[in-house]
Amino acid sequence: MKTLNTDVSIIGAGPTGLCLAYALAEAGLQVTLIDRQPLESLQTPDFDGREIALTHESRRLMQQWGLWAHLPSDEISNLRHARVLDGSLTKGMFIEASLGGQSQLGWFVPNHLIRWAGFQQIAQHPNVTLLAESTTCHVSTTDQHATVTLEDGRHIHSQLLVAADSRFSQTRRALGVPAPMIDYGKSMMVFRAEHTVAHDHIAWEWFGYGQTRAHLPLNGNRSSVVLTLPQHEMEQLNALDDEAFNQNISQRYQYRLGAMRRISKRNVYPLVGTYAARFHGQRFALIGDAAVGMHPVTAHGFNLGILSVKHLSNRIIKALNNGQDFSAPAVLRGYTRDHRLSSLPLFAATNFIVSLYTNDRARLPRQALLKAANAIVPFKKLVATCGRTK
Ligand SMILES: Cc1cc2nc3c(=O)[nH]c(=O)nc-3n(C[C@H](O)[C@H](O)[C@H](O)COP(=O)(O)OP(=O)(O)OC[C@H]3O[C@@H](n4cnc5c(N)ncnc54)[C@H](O)[C@@H]3O)c2cc1C
């Protein structure tokens, strides 16, 4: 069977795999990108309900790697400020962009368009080989190289193997990296809605009792509705016809956005998080959700994923410039260090928020903490500048 030789093989052509393929190909490395999805799905990904809140740093990196220029301007929505509410609180914590020295906190861009933009960047790149509809059946590494074997019998030899195959990464498991999974026991529904009251480009995270609601402001009187419920309640909601569904949602949001009407398909995701025990090993590294799978409540999954691409590609490019082996243990150790520093505090803070604000017996501490946080300007400054972290 045929053997392909390449510098770097990446398993997973999701947003992070695509960004890394481009960054390394631009640095002169030959990259082979492997995904089990058919070419058509990678070329024109379907709308999947996710609107990704991008920080200033993520936008800068997407500009640097050429993705930003592909995004249709009417699909980029401004995130000016954010409000966090609990139960019946009408004010809660208000995070103003100016606290972080910016005119806005970030931007919303649909996930499928990030994938589409990433695909545009690698599609014609002379240093990238894309193997679509390719399922891996075996991966292994030695101190000399990594080998990926596909189900059709082809072998891919590379100096470095990168797993970018989601939080449920089979590559991570095959390489023997433990990654405890946290099942949050809830499901999240996402869809676009029109509403009669203007949102002023202020996002809300509204913790309730038995449910969590959020709305992410999109251009016009439209928002992405993000609703978290136990699975059995989600199934009941999903079974409603259009009229009953719209009424149910408007009521859940207590008409704060007026009457709401769903204008896209609804997608439901199980809420599962993970944090890999290490982000590298002999001739391999983990990036994106395969390294850190965040709960979406703080909207930082892809923002951390793109940071993992920055950290790994910077280490690799530095080694190349110094004429060193770009997948030597010291290079990969440096990557793990950088990415752990960026991700661990945020992962821990996110899980703390989830555990407190989904505990319906802690109503008083929840509201007290939110009021206190709103009064502590340095804390709010920290939250507002989170997106500027380099
Ligand atoms: C509802 C929701 C809302 C979110 N909102 C935000 C937000 O506002 N801000 C934010 O920063 N993040 C957000 N996220 C997180 C963000 O979507 C993820 O962090 C991001 O998509 C991860 O990208 P990835 O490339 O690492 O993995 P994925 O997007 O999961 O892509 C993995 C790729 O690997 C491929 N693959 C998997 N297994 C194999 C295999 N065995 N062989 C070959 N290919 C394989 C898949 O086909 C896929 O193309 C949200 C997530 C959800 C669920």
The ligand as an ORCA input file, in Angstrom:
! r2SCAN-3c Opt
* xyz 0 1
  C     -22.888     25.284     21.405
  C     -21.443     25.705     21.373
  C     -21.129     27.056     21.394
  C     -19.779     27.457     21.370
  N     -19.483     28.795     21.423
  C     -18.197     29.197     21.446
  C     -17.853     30.588     21.521
  O     -18.702     31.468     21.602
  N     -16.528     30.948     21.530
  C     -15.545     30.005     21.431
  O     -14.351     30.366     21.432
  N     -15.837     28.682     21.345
  C     -17.132     28.251     21.347
  N     -17.430     26.928     21.259
  C     -16.328     25.952     21.147
  C     -15.820     25.777     19.715
  O     -16.900     25.478     18.845
  C     -14.782     24.652     19.696
  O     -13.795     24.951     20.655
  C     -14.096     24.508     18.338
  O     -15.030     24.145     17.339
  C     -13.030     23.410     18.397
  O     -12.383     23.298     17.147
  P     -11.472     22.047     16.853
  O     -10.911     22.289     15.496
  O     -10.512     21.821     17.967
  O     -12.442     20.770     16.870
  P     -13.768     20.450     16.063
  O     -14.473     21.685     15.623
  O     -14.516     19.492     16.917
  O     -13.253     19.698     14.728
  C     -12.697     18.405     14.780
  C     -12.521     17.860     13.361
  O     -11.892     16.572     13.469
  C     -12.543     15.665     12.607
  N     -12.366     14.314     13.186
  C     -12.810     13.865     14.377
  N     -12.397     12.617     14.582
  C     -11.657     12.248     13.501
  C     -10.942     11.064     13.131
  N     -10.900      9.994     13.940
  N     -10.286     11.031     11.950
  C     -10.318     12.118     11.133
  N     -10.972     13.275     11.433
  C     -11.628     13.338     12.607
  C     -13.990     16.127     12.565
  O     -14.642     15.688     11.385
  C     -13.811     17.658     12.591
  O     -13.702     18.198     11.304
  C     -18.756     26.487     21.304
  C     -19.084     25.122     21.277
  C     -20.422     24.721     21.319
  C     -20.744     23.258     21.310
*
